[in-house]
Amino acid sequence: MYLLISKIIFAASIFLLTVITGFIPLKIAKHNTRLFGLCDSFSSGIFLSAALLHLLPEAVAKFNTIYSHEYPLAYLVCLVTYIILLIMERGASIYNSLHPANNKVVMPIFLASLFIVHSVVEGAAIGANTTFLEAATIFFAVFAHKSSESFTLTVNLHRFGVSTKSIRKTIAFFSLMTPLGIFIASYMIEASASRSGELLSGMLNAVTAGTFLYLGTEHLTEHLTKDKKSFEKIAEGISLIFGITLMALVAIWV
């Protein structure tokens, strides 16, 4: 019961943060890029560690309770998820360069869809955990990442000429996705006593691991390639290491 109440609080907090940061005037975002950079680096460390130290091993354990053979199905699902997201992102970039005239229609739809899928999976990572400590740790990672994600979506939609009214509707819908993922995953965990429930839970963990790997590596690569001052890169590097260390410490008890 305590864990369920905690997840409801997590869902409400993420919803409010996403709405607020999505509606804040875009000029305010420009004055907080350093803070967002630190949050993204911290989140990247959390995402990478959560994928490799928690979600993927949990997926392996779930599959092992169902199948007697030793085929690494969890790793395959994780890898396929990562590649699909990478192909989608690269495909959008190629389309962007070949068809610049269609950007104002295609790119906003693709961008919003990608963010929505990420949000549902992020919520699922919180909801799939059966211990408060691990659920809370992933919540803080998603929470730290959510503000910059919401800002990024708003800024890019505005850049592609989407109307203010449409942006507000998109952000409102986007804000519901992570809470939705939390509740869907929580429901699935409740049904995991059955064989099909175990399979769904294992698939969910493997897909989430692949998504977290994608998010972590993409954010890390983006920050490393940006032209920044040395102390900013050092600070973001420390934030990344702190995120990795935090999840590694959680793995001792969970």
Secondary structure as the mmCIF struct_conf table of DSSP 4:
data_model
#
loop_
_struct_conf.conf_type_id
_struct_conf.id
_struct_conf.beg_label_comp_id
_struct_conf.beg_label_asym_id
_struct_conf.beg_label_seq_id
_struct_conf.end_label_comp_id
_struct_conf.end_label_asym_id
_struct_conf.end_label_seq_id
HELX_RH_AL_P HELX_RH_AL_P1 TYR A 2 PHE A 23
BEND BEND1 ILE A 24 ILE A 24
HELX_RH_AL_P HELX_RH_AL_P2 LEU A 26 LYS A 30
TURN_TY1_P TURN_TY1_P1 HIS A 31 ASN A 32
HELX_RH_AL_P HELX_RH_AL_P3 THR A 33 SER A 49
HELX_RH_PI_P HELX_RH_PI_P1 ALA A 50 LEU A 55
HELX_RH_AL_P HELX_RH_AL_P4 LEU A 56 ASN A 64
TURN_TY1_P TURN_TY1_P2 THR A 65 ILE A 66
BEND BEND2 HIS A 69 HIS A 69
HELX_RH_AL_P HELX_RH_AL_P5 LEU A 73 LEU A 98
HELX_RH_3T_P HELX_RH_3T_P1 PRO A 100 ASN A 102
HELX_RH_AL_P HELX_RH_AL_P6 ASN A 103 GLY A 127
TURN_TY1_P TURN_TY1_P3 ALA A 128 ALA A 128
BEND BEND3 THR A 131 THR A 131
HELX_RH_AL_P HELX_RH_AL_P7 PHE A 132 ARG A 159
TURN_TY1_P TURN_TY1_P4 PHE A 160 GLY A 161
HELX_RH_AL_P HELX_RH_AL_P8 THR A 164 GLU A 190
TURN_TY1_P TURN_TY1_P5 ALA A 191 ALA A 193
BEND BEND4 SER A 194 SER A 194
HELX_RH_AL_P HELX_RH_AL_P9 ARG A 195 THR A 225
BEND BEND5 LYS A 226 LYS A 226
HELX_RH_AL_P HELX_RH_AL_P10 SER A 230 TRP A 253
#
